């Protein structure tokens, strides 16, 4: 699980890359759940929350950069 404090040290591009990776994992987890192959059901919730956390930090960084400009 990514902590918000750790995510704040990353750049916006790195956050976007991490977001893409988590979205792919989320898709795979949904596919596994639909086919009955999902073993770690808690991972779905973790990934969903990590995606939300990354989006929050990224939007804050974008707003901060926009305010400076």
N, C-alpha and C positions, 0 to 999 in steps of 0.2 A: 504494500500500500504506500503510495506516495504521500508525503506530508506536504502541507502547503508551504512550510518554511523551506523545504528542499526545492520546491517548484519555483519559488521566488528568485532563486539564484540562476535559473535557466533563462535563456533569451526567448523571445517570442517565437522565433523559428524553431528552436528546440522543443518548445511547448507544442507547436503545431505538429512536429514530427511524432512526438509522444502521443498526441491525440489521435493521429492516424493509426498508429500501432494499436492503441486501445480500442478504437472503433472496429478494426479488423478482428481483434480478439473477441469483442462483444458479438460480432456477427457469427464467428465460429462457435461461441458458447450457445447462442440462440439456436444455431443449426444442430448442435449436439443435443440440446434439450428437446428439440422437436423430434429427433430420431431416437431418443431414449438412451443416448450414450453418455450423457453428462454425469460425471462422478462427483465433482465438487460444486454443488449448487450454490454455495456461498460466494463463489468466485464471480457469479453474475452480478451480485450486489456490489462487490468490491470494485469491479470494473466500472459499473455505472457511476459509482460515487467518485472514483478517480477521474472519470471523464468530466464530471461536473466540477471537480476541484481544479482541473487544468483549465477548463473554460473560464472559471472565475478569475484565476490568476492572470490568464492571458488577456482577458478583457480589462482588468485593472491596469496591466502594463500598457496596453494600447491607449487607454484613456489618459494615463500619465504622460505618455509620449506625445499625445495630441495636445495636452495642456501646455507642454513645454514649447511646442511649435507655434 
